[in-house]
Amino acid sequence: MRYWNLLLLAFSILFINCDDKNKDAFFMLHNEIDIARTEVIVISKKQIKEKLPAFDESQILIFKDSLGTEFPYQLDDMDQDGIWDEAALVVNFEALETKRLMIYAFAKAESPQYEKKTDVHFGVGKAKPEASEEQLYTRSYDPRDKDSLFFQMEGPAWENDKVGFRMYFDPRNGIDIFGKTTKEPTLHKQGLTTNYHEKADWGGMDILKVGNSLGAGAIAFKHKDSLYRLTGWNGTRFETITEGPARAIFRMTYLDEFIGDKSYHIVHTITIEKGDWFYKSDVELHGTNDGIELYTGIVNLKENKLKFYNSDEGVDVLYSFGKQSENDDHLGMAIITAQSLTAYLDAPSEGTGITNTYLLNLQEGKNHSFYFMSGWEASDTQFKTIEGFEKLLEQSTKMINSPITIQ
């Protein structure tokens, strides 16, 4: 009897230790700036397995804080091999707050369902009002020449709970802004039966006139004295990477893009996260650099005030503000980059190339990152004044420069 009691005690200690290991599975998250913020925290599968060595992919993950509040999350397959690589979750922080992020793994059951707050949508069809959503789509030349082809919203659109954007899926390659007055995803409904050029009950409108400009952060390249619009003439591939409660990501790949007398492969990855007034661009240039410089820009078609500065955080900012929306009300637009030695110039107001754009030179290099921010007064009253826009722009630059630390 004493033997069995000792054996039972040993098993009890083992199970208690296993439970303790699960209870000790946590990360410490630190908001190191004096700003309350909503942030998307990204944790790799490797990091999770370091905290939960017994975790396998037949189990369901749950993330909570020390008070038991559950955090919405999504599992993202970043390399598109069919197996998830990262967990992205939405966490609210007070100024200078430290949180304990608890991780739990449960036997396979029904996966938790969280409300979708970010979206990528690319609808393709033969004619309005019918279009099917595409997760992967390729083109070459100019698809506008094909009468039997219809792109909903003229190309891919992306949004979060604050703002939306769209990219022309043709050689114009400009980027447009959808001002939103709703927190819900709505762009998948637009461009079929609605007129998104007028403010409507669906939750917003197309607020930007792009013309021949780069619009809201499209990219171009300079070689010697010539500026080249990224056209995708020889081949362009669109690919949705992920979308969900935390973030949406898609990738544009341009094949054999001629800049000067040489061709390049260019990859443009766009990310938008819940709670932000901006999206992020990551640009990769594949090929011999040969003095190629990356440019992006802000459309300059309506009266506005322009400012360019380097913040105390070491971030370069170019922004404009004024009654420059298509609704004739206030709109602020900004480009934020941590790259040094940037400079801006004005594109010509007429001609066959890129026009009416405040151009930001991101210099040479094969890898670049920048952010494009939009603030429309109908989305939030703080954008009715330039002071309100500048305040949020300053906060955004601080958040970009001071990501949440994970330990």
BAMIFI-679070 format. One record per residue (C-alpha): residue in three letters; x, y, z. Coordinates in steps of 0.25 Angstrom, whole numbers, plus 5000, padded with zeros to 4 digits. Example, Ala and Ser with C-alpha at 12.3 -4.5 7.8 and 13.67 -1.06 7.14 Angstrom:
<sites>
ALA504949825031
SER505549965029
</sites>
This chain:
<sites>
MET500050005000
ARG501150095004
TYR501850074990
TRP500550104983
ASN500350234991
LEU501750274987
LEU501550244972
LEU500250324973
LEU500950444979
ALA502050434968
PHE500950444957
SER500250554964
ILE501550634965
LEU501850614950
PHE500450664946
ILE500550784956
ASN501950814949
CYS501250804935
ASP500150894939
ASP501150994945
LYS501950994932
ASN500651034925
LYS500351144935
ASP501851194933
ALA501651204918
PHE501651354916
PHE502251474909
MET502551614916
LEU502051724906
HIS502551864909
ASN501951994903
GLU503152084905
ILE502552214901
ASP501552314908
ILE500452284898
ALA499252194900
ARG499252104887
THR498651984880
GLU499751894875
VAL499851764867
ILE500851674874
VAL501451564865
ILE502051444871
SER502651334863
LYS502351184864
LYS503751164869
GLN503551264880
ILE502251194884
LYS502951054884
GLU504051114893
LYS502951144903
LEU502151024901
PRO503050914897
ALA501950804897
PHE501150894887
ASP500750824874
GLU499850884862
SER498650794866
GLN498450884878
ILE497751014879
LEU498451134884
ILE497851244893
PHE498451374898
LYS498051444910
ASP498551554920
SER498751524935
LEU497351564937
GLY496751464928
THR496451564916
GLU496551484903
PHE497351544891
PRO496751534877
TYR497851464868
GLN498051404854
LEU499051304849
ASP499851344837
ASP500551264827
MET501551364822
ASP502351284812
GLN501051224806
ASP501451074808
GLY500151034815
ILE500651034829
TRP500551154838
ASP501851224843
GLU501351344852
ALA500251374861
ALA499751524860
LEU498951574872
VAL498251704876
VAL498651764889
ASN498251904895
PHE499251974904
GLU499252084914
ALA500352184913
LEU501652124918
GLU500851994922
THR501551854923
LYS500651734921
ARG500751584923
LEU500351514911
MET499951374915
ILE499951254905
TYR499051134906
ALA498951014897
PHE497650924897
ALA497350794890
LYS496750814876
ALA495350874877
GLU494550974869
SER495551084866
PRO495251224873
GLN494551324864
TYR494851464865
GLU494251584858
LYS495051624845
LYS495551764845
THR496551764833
ASP496351714819
VAL496951704805
HIS495951694794
PHE496251674779
GLY494951644771
VAL495051604756
GLY493951584746
LYS493451604732
ALA492451724735
LYS491751784747
PRO491151744756
GLU491751614756
ALA493251584762
SER493951474769
GLU494951494779
GLU496351454775
GLN497451414785
LEU498551404774
TYR498451474760
THR499451514749
ARG499351604737
SER500251664727
TYR500151784717
ASP498951874720
PRO497751794724
ARG496851914721
ASP496951884707
LYS496151754709
ASP494651784708
SER494251644715
LEU495051674727
PHE494551754739
PHE495351794752
GLN494451824764
MET495051964769
GLU496051954758
GLY496951864766
PRO497351814780
ALA496751884792
TRP497151874806
GLU496551934819
ASN496551934834
ASP495551994844
LYS496052134841
VAL496352154826
GLY496452084813
PHE497252084800
ARG497252024786
MET498352004775
TYR498052014760
PHE498351884755
ASP498851934741
PRO500052024737
ARG499652144744
ASN499952074757
GLY499452184766
ILE498852174780
ASP497552234784
ILE496952254798
PHE495552214803
GLY495152304814
LYS494352214824
THR493252254834
THR493052114839
LYS493952014846
GLU493451894839
PRO494051844826
THR493251894814
LEU494151904802
HIS493751764797
LYS492351824795
GLN492851944786
GLY492951964772
LEU491851864767
THR490551944769
THR491052054778
ASN491652194774
TYR492852204783
HIS493152344778
GLU492052404786
LYS491952394801
ALA490852294805
ASP490252214816
TRP491152094813
GLY492152164821
GLY493052254813
MET493552294799
ASP494752304790
ILE495352434795
LEU496552454786
LYS496752494771
VAL498052424767
GLY498152464752
ASN499552434747
SER500152454761
LEU500652344770
GLY499452374779
ALA499552314793
GLY500952254793
ALA501052174780
ILE502552154776
ALA503452194764
PHE504952184761
LYS505952284757
HIS507152244748
LYS508052354744
ASP507152474740
SER505852394737
LEU504752354747
TYR504052224743
ARG502652184747
LEU502552044752
THR501651984741
GLY501651834742
TRP501551834727
ASN502351704725
GLY501651624737
THR501051664750
ARG500551564761
PHE499651594772
GLU499551504784
THR498751514797
ILE499651464809
THR498651484821
GLU497551564826
GLY496751554839
PRO496551624853
ALA497951674854
ARG498551704840
ALA498451694825
ILE499651664816
PHE499751654801
ARG500951644791
MET501151704777
THR502251644769
TYR502651714756
LEU503451634746
ASP504451684736
GLU504151824739
PHE505051914731
ILE505752034738
GLY506652094728
ASP507251984719
LYS507251874730
SER506151794735
TYR505851764750
HIS504851684758
ILE504151774769
VAL503351724781
HIS502451814788
THR501851764800
ILE500751844807
THR500251824822
ILE499151894829
GLU498851864844
LYS497651894852
GLY497552024859
ASP498552094850
TRP498352214841
PHE499452164832
TYR499952044824
LYS501351994822
SER502151974809
ASP503251884808
VAL504051894795
GLU505051794790
LEU505851814777
HIS506451694771
GLY507551714761
THR508851794759
ASN508551934766
ASP509352014756
GLY508952144763
ILE507452124764
GLU506752204774
LEU505352184780
TYR504352294780
THR502952304786
GLY501952414787
ILE500752494791
VAL499752544781
ASN499752704779
LEU498552734771
LYS497752824781
GLU498152944790
ASN498952894802
LYS500052924812
LEU501352844811
LYS502352814821
PHE503652724822
TYR504452694835
ASN505252604842
SER504652564856
ASP505352554869
GLU505152404867
GLY506052404855
VAL504852384846
ASP504752464833
VAL503252514830
LEU502652584818
TYR501252624819
SER500152714813
PHE498852764819
GLY497652844813
LYS496252834807
GLN496852734797
SER495852624798
GLU494852594787
ASN493752624797
ASP494352764798
ASP494752754813
HIS496052734821
LEU496952624817
GLY498352604823
MET499352514816
ALA500752474821
ILE501952384817
ILE502752334829
THR504152264827
ALA505252234837
GLN506252234825
SER507252354826
LEU507652454816
THR506352454809
ALA505952584801
TYR504752624794
LEU504452704781
ASP503152744772
ALA502852664760
PRO502452754748
SER500952794747
GLU500752744733
GLY501352644723
THR501352494720
GLY502052444732
ILE501752454747
THR501152584750
ASN500552664761
THR501352594772
TYR502152624784
LEU503252524782
LEU504052464793
ASN505452414789
LEU505752284798
GLN507152274792
GLU507852154786
GLY507752014792
LYS507051884790
ASN506151884802
HIS505251994806
SER504152024816
PHE503252134818
TYR501852174823
PHE500652244817
MET499652314826
SER498352374823
GLY497452454832
TRP496052504827
GLU495152594835
ALA493852514833
SER494652394839
ASP495052464851
THR494852604856
GLN496252624860
PHE496552634845
LYS495752764844
THR497052844847
ILE498452834843
GLU498852834858
GLY497952714860
PHE498552644848
GLU499952674853
LYS499752624867
LEU499352484862
LEU500452484852
GLU501452514863
GLN500852404871
SER500852304859
THR502352334857
LYS502652304872
MET501952174871
ILE502652134858
ASN503952164864
SER503652104878
PRO503051964875
ILE502551884887
THR503651804892
ILE503451654895
GLN504251574905
</sites>
